[in-house]
């Protein structure tokens, strides 16, 4: 049956009844990754009346997830903050906000920032950011708008995307290599240039739900329907794992051992691509020798997967041509993630799946998009003496030089100890870091930030973080209230970029980048005047699509622009700035043996090391806390801490869930729907049991992001932010050797049925850590890789050669 | 006019619940009322080690009007339009029955 549609319609038209329909793309807010799904907004008399998916979008084709379907409810929610607000410093934690003008808000910020800069130096200001949203680019906010080198993403070890991006840069000289889902090709899956992969591997990733970083997740399902086999590497059984042809259900945090064993099988059985290895890889012999120390039989013991399953999976991947690996957040959320990532890149490389149709694709270095995203044009404007003061630079250059941000754990150390210097103020850029989103030990962040001289925030709703800590609140626009641009993977993959097209105004809300510009003009004028002068629109154009010849005015007509960049760019010279064939590395080859890692004191080859807390590395801790805890799996309903106040979303997942196997639940007398108290050596929280086979006996999973907008917002309750705060159980400063990674997905815990007293103490317990000196913790500046007791416990902590 | 229905390929329904929410937005059904709901069967083990039964099955409710207003305006129902997994089809039952014949793990609903 045929239906009418809007295929081929312009970016904006008016219907007979006067409704203005605008095509555009979504990004944030409401928060999501830069996947840029196509949307159509229907606006009548200046008010959004409905939203639909835009069938013109070359990838999403009209499909839309629940977060954008409820955009109208989000946009006009009665609790949304739509005017700037101020509050006296002594009233932090109290609902004593007063509406003010943008001028007054900027005036207050300018006065405080000016005073702090003059008295203590610009580096004593931190610019904290959240993930995925437009505002995640600490670079532009911190460096250019504020003039501090200390942009900071609060997640311990930057355990989200940053490690993967950096590892790839060091080994390949390119950004994260996404699976090829034909996003850049006009014919999509049927494009003559494209080949449907014979196999897609989802490794520590569930893209259907997460749409990670610009991969429209349901493209994986589209490809499965077109014949791609699916392999999942995941400790949990997700819906896609059940659908998959192979499911490697490994113990959390053992990915590097599995990767080494798969490499060993492929090399030992001569299933690798000799031609690609000979021509384009460096260090194959050394890699082969190293992975031979991890045969499948050994990995089987470590990972808890039969050796034959590992070998079969390795063979299946190696024999599938082409095949792609989507490697996800779980790789970042272990201290051994750099090595796991190294294994995955090596697997893609030695099977010849780099930059081939249907494989893992790389960015064209001359494509001109995304090259300013990290640097944000602001870094080069900072004086050298400020650049040298970025927190963590000396200790973790591999992290800080690549991300151009303060090291997250060292930033908390600085807040708690005043080393290397005292921090005087924080700008929270759309981050709700007290909620269990990114920061480890959020009560420590709360303690450390609540008495600073001046804090301010930009966001959509009054969050626990804003209520607890801030003096000025700047209201931010949703994605349909501003003209802007969304590039998949922040520009780092050759897929597409799209226009955000403004169609309504709400209160006095302002887009993130417009705020950077306007605030920057007042608090850091040299970066926005003279040679650096630009309009907000010019700033956005330059930032997102600077070198491409594209701008928003042109892009708006097209709405989504597919980038169509060629394959096998190591042959065509499109991976190196000098235009020569090869990879953009020291050796000109893809480095299976990494000189870059070696230069940072890291082992140049992959190795396996146990999670910092596991039945193997800390049997005494495991005796007290016998369950392996993994956190943070995505839900369709929510983007991290967002969405709990949207009725249709909350209805989908009303309570913070804790997945527990039926056998374990029965042994503890816990039924589905019971509140449970989950705890470990670092903290506790209260969650609602979901009894399910999705986790094996001995493994539990906790949702993240929870707070309760319907509850009392004032301190100490803060919308119940401590009640179900799983990040209370995540330790500070347990990072990999390069400073990357933290064990969010591989911890230990125990749990029991909750009792009423548990709820009474939840707000105060741990907040002030009675008996502990307020700003000293025994793990400030802790280095896991220098802790001999930890090294001794790990079976294969490889040393540099 | 013959009867119309929804053909759903539950082999590939990912359980994203876009159909539920799109329907609520379209019809203004409050929290606690639905025009379509996704039911969950699984995961339960069919066979060791990895053969699981896990189906998500969208089921139209008494409130499903097959998007009569949209269809009258020539548009497909909103659940069909927004389905992330693209597993829903709307049309005359006779047409959909032919589709049903072609592939297993589908279900044909006739809510009205």
Interface residues (C-beta under 8 A of the other chain):
Chain A: X1 X3 X4 X5 X50 X51 X52 X53 X55 X61 X62 X63 X64 X65 X66 X69 X70 X72 X208 X209 X218 X221 X222 X224 X225 X237 X239 X240 X241 X242 X243 X246 X247 X249 X309 X636 X637 X647 X648 X649 X651 X652 X692 X693 X694
Chain B: X12 X14 X15 X16 X17 X18 X20 X21 X22 X24 X25 X31 X32 X42 X43 X44 X45 X49 X50 X52 X53 X54 X56 X73 X74 X75 X76 X78 X81 X82 X83 X84 X85 X86 X90 X91 X92 X95
